[in-house]
Amino acid sequence: MRDILRAAATAAFVVGLLLLMLNPPSLSGAEDLVSLLAGALVLIIVTAVVTVWLTERDTMSEQEFERLVERSEILARQPQAALEQNEFDTLVADAIDELPEELRAALEHVPVVVSRLGTQHHAYGHYYGDTIARDNFEERIVIYQDTLERDFGHDPELLRAQVARTLRHEVAHHLGWGEKGVRGLGL
């Protein structure tokens, strides 16, 4: 009820100002003043009801809200379970660990992300950003799990080697090598 009254008061103020500005009441008769007040009252009530209906339409009930709070409190008391790392993520982590120290240092602020959109990009990996010499754009290396597993997943050792090769290829781009130069390195 309080919301309806608040909406009605706001609507009354706005409607009253509009009516006074657009059609100032004449003091020639009480009938004009009563018509003006009755019209304003009807408009205020309709506006208030519509406003409350619109604001309550997306709200949850008190019971739903209490259930949500209770569930949140239960989840907050539970220790957060560690995310399980899949085998492919482990291959990528191992490939990073196997890089020489200088290359790992160059990747210190470059996230390496595993994605399943390789088929869409027709690639095993991508480097996004500037080179290490220019730092104008956010950088990241994306390793595409789907295309690597599709083409090399039949042999675990071959997959491991290709993940490492793809990572080195993208690191070379980060260091400033173009596609032709990276391929010249055998990557």
C-alpha positions as CSV (number, residue, x, y, z in Angstrom):
1,M,0.0,0.0,0.0
2,R,2.9,2.4,0.8
3,D,4.2,1.9,-2.8
4,I,0.8,2.8,-4.2
5,L,0.6,6.0,-2.1
6,R,4.2,7.0,-3.0
7,A,3.4,6.5,-6.7
8,A,0.1,8.3,-6.4
9,A,1.8,11.3,-4.7
10,T,4.5,11.5,-7.5
11,A,1.9,11.2,-10.2
12,A,-0.3,13.8,-8.5
13,F,2.6,16.3,-8.4
14,V,3.5,15.7,-12.0
15,V,-0.1,15.7,-13.3
16,G,-0.9,18.8,-11.2
17,L,2.0,20.7,-12.6
18,L,1.2,19.7,-16.2
19,L,-2.4,20.7,-15.8
20,L,-1.6,24.0,-14.3
21,M,0.9,24.8,-17.1
22,L,-1.2,23.5,-20.0
23,N,-4.6,24.6,-18.8
24,P,-4.6,27.0,-15.9
25,P,-8.0,26.8,-14.1
26,S,-10.3,29.7,-14.6
27,L,-11.8,31.2,-11.6
28,S,-15.1,31.8,-13.4
29,G,-16.9,28.8,-11.8
30,A,-16.7,26.0,-9.4
31,E,-17.8,23.5,-12.0
32,D,-14.5,23.9,-14.0
33,L,-12.5,23.5,-10.8
34,V,-14.3,20.3,-9.8
35,S,-13.9,18.9,-13.3
36,L,-10.2,19.7,-13.2
37,L,-9.8,18.0,-9.8
38,A,-11.9,14.9,-10.7
39,G,-9.9,14.4,-13.9
40,A,-6.6,14.9,-12.1
41,L,-7.7,12.4,-9.4
42,V,-8.6,9.7,-11.9
43,L,-5.4,10.2,-13.8
44,I,-3.4,10.0,-10.5
45,I,-5.1,6.8,-9.5
46,V,-4.6,5.1,-12.9
47,T,-1.0,6.2,-13.0
48,A,-0.3,4.9,-9.5
49,V,-1.9,1.5,-10.2
50,V,0.0,1.1,-13.5
51,T,3.3,2.2,-11.9
52,V,3.0,-0.3,-9.0
53,W,1.9,-3.0,-11.4
54,L,5.0,-2.3,-13.6
55,T,7.4,-2.3,-10.6
56,E,6.1,-5.4,-9.0
57,R,5.9,-7.5,-12.1
58,D,9.6,-8.5,-12.0
59,T,9.9,-8.8,-8.2
60,M,10.0,-12.1,-6.3
61,S,7.7,-13.0,-3.5
62,E,8.8,-12.8,0.1
63,Q,9.0,-16.6,0.2
64,E,11.2,-16.8,-2.8
65,F,13.5,-14.2,-1.4
66,E,13.8,-16.0,1.9
67,R,14.6,-19.2,0.1
68,L,17.3,-17.5,-1.9
69,V,18.8,-15.9,1.2
70,E,18.8,-19.3,3.1
71,R,20.4,-21.1,0.1
72,S,23.1,-18.4,-0.2
73,E,23.9,-18.7,3.5
74,I,24.2,-22.5,3.2
75,L,26.6,-22.1,0.2
76,A,28.6,-19.5,2.0
77,R,29.3,-21.8,4.9
78,Q,30.6,-24.6,2.6
79,P,34.2,-24.6,1.6
80,Q,34.6,-23.9,-2.0
81,A,35.5,-27.0,-3.9
82,A,38.6,-26.8,-6.1
83,L,37.8,-26.7,-9.8
84,E,38.7,-30.0,-11.5
85,Q,41.3,-29.6,-14.1
86,N,40.8,-31.7,-17.2
87,E,43.6,-33.6,-18.9
88,F,43.9,-31.1,-21.8
89,D,44.4,-28.2,-19.3
90,T,47.2,-30.3,-17.7
91,L,48.8,-30.7,-21.1
92,V,48.8,-26.9,-21.6
93,A,50.1,-26.3,-18.1
94,D,52.9,-28.8,-18.7
95,A,53.8,-27.1,-22.0
96,I,54.1,-23.8,-20.2
97,D,56.3,-25.3,-17.5
98,E,58.5,-26.8,-20.1
99,L,59.2,-23.4,-21.7
100,P,62.7,-21.9,-21.0
101,E,62.7,-19.5,-18.1
102,E,63.1,-16.5,-20.4
103,L,59.9,-17.4,-22.3
104,R,58.0,-18.1,-19.1
105,A,59.0,-14.7,-17.9
106,A,57.7,-13.1,-21.1
107,L,54.4,-14.8,-20.5
108,E,54.1,-13.5,-16.9
109,H,51.3,-11.1,-17.7
110,V,49.9,-12.9,-20.7
111,P,47.0,-15.3,-19.9
112,V,47.0,-18.6,-21.7
113,V,43.4,-19.7,-22.3
114,V,41.9,-23.1,-23.5
115,S,39.0,-22.8,-25.9
116,R,36.8,-25.1,-27.9
117,L,36.3,-22.7,-30.8
118,G,39.3,-23.9,-33.0
119,T,37.0,-25.3,-35.7
120,Q,35.4,-21.9,-36.0
121,H,38.8,-20.1,-36.3
122,H,40.4,-22.9,-38.3
123,A,43.4,-22.9,-36.0
124,Y,45.2,-24.7,-33.2
125,G,46.0,-21.5,-31.4
126,H,45.8,-17.7,-31.6
127,Y,47.8,-14.8,-30.1
128,Y,45.8,-11.7,-29.5
129,G,47.4,-8.4,-28.7
130,D,50.5,-6.5,-29.5
131,T,54.0,-7.9,-29.4
132,I,56.1,-7.7,-26.3
133,A,57.7,-4.5,-27.6
134,R,54.3,-2.7,-27.9
135,D,51.7,-3.0,-25.2
136,N,48.7,-1.1,-26.6
137,F,46.2,-4.0,-26.4
138,E,45.2,-6.6,-23.9
139,E,47.2,-9.8,-24.7
140,R,46.3,-13.4,-24.5
141,I,47.2,-16.8,-26.0
142,V,44.3,-19.1,-26.9
143,I,45.0,-22.8,-27.3
144,Y,42.1,-24.6,-29.2
145,Q,41.3,-27.9,-27.6
146,D,38.8,-29.1,-30.2
147,T,41.1,-28.9,-33.2
148,L,44.1,-30.2,-31.5
149,E,42.3,-33.2,-30.1
150,R,40.5,-33.7,-33.4
151,D,43.8,-33.9,-35.4
152,F,46.2,-35.3,-32.8
153,G,44.1,-36.9,-30.0
154,H,44.5,-40.4,-31.4
155,D,48.1,-40.4,-30.1
156,P,48.6,-38.9,-26.5
157,E,52.3,-38.2,-27.1
158,L,51.6,-36.6,-30.5
159,L,48.9,-34.4,-28.8
160,R,51.3,-33.4,-26.0
161,A,54.0,-32.5,-28.6
162,Q,51.5,-30.5,-30.7
163,V,50.2,-28.6,-27.7
164,A,53.7,-27.6,-26.8
165,R,54.5,-26.6,-30.5
166,T,51.3,-24.6,-30.7
167,L,52.1,-22.8,-27.4
168,R,55.6,-22.0,-28.7
169,H,54.2,-20.8,-32.0
170,E,51.9,-18.3,-30.2
171,V,54.7,-17.2,-27.8
172,A,56.8,-16.4,-30.9
173,H,54.0,-14.1,-32.1
174,H,54.0,-12.5,-28.7
175,L,57.8,-11.9,-29.0
176,G,57.3,-10.2,-32.4
177,W,57.7,-12.8,-35.0
178,G,55.3,-12.7,-38.0
179,E,53.7,-15.9,-39.4
180,K,56.4,-16.4,-42.0
181,G,59.2,-16.0,-39.4
182,V,57.5,-18.3,-36.9
183,R,57.1,-21.0,-39.6
184,G,60.8,-20.5,-40.5
185,L,61.6,-21.4,-36.9
186,G,59.8,-24.7,-37.5
187,L,56.8,-23.7,-35.4
